[in-house]
Amino acid sequence: MACFSGGCFTEMNVVLVEPEIPPNTGNVARLCAATQATLHLVGPLGFRLDDKTLKRAGMDYWEHVTWKYWESLDALRSEASKEARFYYVTTKSKRPYTQPRYQWGDYLVFGRETAGLPKALLDANADTTITIPMFNAHARSLNLATAVAVVLYEAVRQVKGF
């Protein structure tokens, strides 16, 4: 449960599928601590969870983060409630991340830094893929932690009415 001035609410969920770079995951953990979102790490990971760079990037925030490790995205989805909504963030979508009407408990799913989410997953969930628009064709994508910040704070803004 996340509590802000004005009351307590069910949390948002950030899902990193096969993250590869420890500092990105550490920075995402800091974002989750700041928003009281639950961080879901889906393996295999490109680093060990006791990696010094992972902890350094998350600094002293790890103790304030609710996080879970999953062997696969299917395992996570099978444990989520039937009402759970998953949004898959990709550069391969036309739907802007601002379009969905987010709700507490939604899952924001991000892929590996070098490859994103698998094409088959995106194709199977085309109605719930979202993107962060970029205006320079030479910019392939944003840093993972930056992308999580953009989408997560939009979801929180909508739900909280900021």
C-alpha positions in Angstrom: 0.0 0.0 0.0 1.3 3.4 -0.9 0.6 6.4 1.4 0.8 10.0 0.3 -0.6 13.2 1.9 -4.3 12.6 1.4 -4.5 8.9 2.1 -3.2 5.4 1.4 -3.6 3.5 -1.9 -2.7 0.3 -3.6 0.8 0.6 -5.2 1.9 0.7 -8.7 4.1 -2.1 -10.1 7.3 -1.7 -12.1 8.5 -4.8 -13.9 12.0 -5.1 -15.3 12.3 -8.0 -17.7 15.8 -9.4 -17.8 17.6 -6.1 -16.9 21.3 -6.1 -17.8 22.9 -3.0 -16.2 23.1 -2.9 -12.4 23.1 0.9 -12.1 19.9 1.1 -14.1 18.1 -1.3 -11.8 19.5 0.5 -8.7 18.1 3.8 -10.0 14.8 2.2 -10.8 14.8 0.9 -7.2 15.2 4.5 -6.0 12.2 5.5 -8.1 10.2 2.7 -6.6 11.2 3.8 -3.1 10.2 7.4 -3.9 6.7 6.4 -5.2 6.3 3.3 -3.0 5.8 1.2 -6.2 6.6 -2.5 -6.1 9.7 -3.5 -8.2 9.4 -6.8 -9.9 12.7 -8.2 -11.4 12.1 -10.9 -14.0 15.1 -13.2 -14.7 17.5 -14.1 -15.9 19.3 -11.0 -14.7 22.4 -9.7 -16.2 24.0 -9.3 -12.8 23.9 -10.7 -9.3 21.6 -9.2 -6.8 24.5 -8.6 -4.4 26.4 -6.6 -7.1 28.1 -3.6 -5.6 27.1 -1.3 -8.5 23.5 -2.3 -8.1 23.6 -1.4 -4.4 25.6 1.7 -5.0 23.1 3.0 -7.6 20.2 2.2 -5.2 22.3 3.7 -2.3 20.4 3.3 1.0 17.0 3.0 -0.7 16.9 -0.8 -1.0 15.6 -1.2 2.5 12.7 1.0 1.5 11.8 -0.9 -1.7 9.3 -3.7 -1.9 10.7 -6.0 -4.5 10.2 -9.5 -5.8 12.2 -11.8 -8.1 10.4 -13.9 -10.7 11.9 -16.7 -12.8 9.7 -15.6 -15.8 7.1 -13.0 -16.8 4.6 -15.8 -17.1 5.2 -16.7 -13.4 4.5 -13.1 -12.4 1.4 -12.8 -14.6 0.0 -16.1 -13.2 0.4 -14.7 -9.6 -1.2 -11.3 -10.4 -4.9 -10.8 -9.8 -7.2 -11.5 -12.7 -8.0 -7.8 -12.8 -4.4 -6.7 -13.1 -3.6 -4.6 -16.1 -0.2 -4.8 -17.7 1.3 -2.1 -20.0 4.3 -3.0 -22.1 6.6 -0.1 -22.8 8.3 -0.2 -26.1 9.7 2.0 -28.9 7.6 -0.1 -31.3 4.2 1.2 -30.3 2.3 4.2 -31.6 0.2 4.6 -28.4 1.7 7.3 -26.2 2.2 6.5 -22.5 -0.1 9.3 -21.6 -3.1 7.7 -23.3 -4.0 4.9 -20.8 -6.1 5.8 -17.8 -3.9 4.2 -15.1 -5.2 2.7 -11.9 -3.4 1.7 -8.7 -2.1 -1.8 -9.1 -1.2 -1.5 -12.8 2.0 -3.2 -14.0 4.4 -1.1 -16.1 6.6 -3.6 -18.0 10.0 -2.6 -19.4 12.5 -4.8 -21.3 16.2 -5.3 -21.5 18.4 -2.3 -22.1 19.9 -3.8 -25.3 16.8 -5.5 -26.8 13.6 -4.3 -25.2 10.7 -6.7 -24.8 10.4 -9.7 -27.1 8.5 -9.2 -30.3 6.2 -12.2 -29.6 5.2 -10.6 -26.2 4.5 -7.3 -27.8 2.5 -8.8 -30.7 0.4 -10.8 -28.2 -0.3 -7.7 -26.2 -0.6 -5.1 -28.9 -3.6 -3.4 -27.3 -1.6 -2.6 -24.2 1.8 -1.5 -25.6 2.8 2.1 -25.0 5.6 4.3 -26.0 7.4 7.5 -25.0 7.5 9.7 -28.1 10.9 10.8 -29.2 11.4 13.6 -31.7 14.9 12.9 -33.0 15.1 9.9 -35.3 18.8 9.4 -34.2 17.7 8.7 -30.6 16.8 5.0 -30.6 15.5 4.9 -27.0 15.8 6.5 -23.5 17.9 5.1 -20.7 15.8 2.4 -18.8 15.7 4.3 -15.5 14.7 7.5 -17.4 11.9 5.7 -19.2 10.6 4.2 -16.0 10.6 7.6 -14.3 8.6 9.1 -17.2 5.9 6.5 -17.3 5.7 5.8 -13.5 5.3 9.4 -12.6 2.6 9.9 -15.3 0.7 6.9 -13.8 1.0 8.3 -10.3 0.1 11.8 -11.5 -3.1 10.5 -13.1 -4.1 8.4 -10.1 -3.3 11.0 -7.5 -4.7 13.9 -9.6 -1.5 16.0 -9.5 
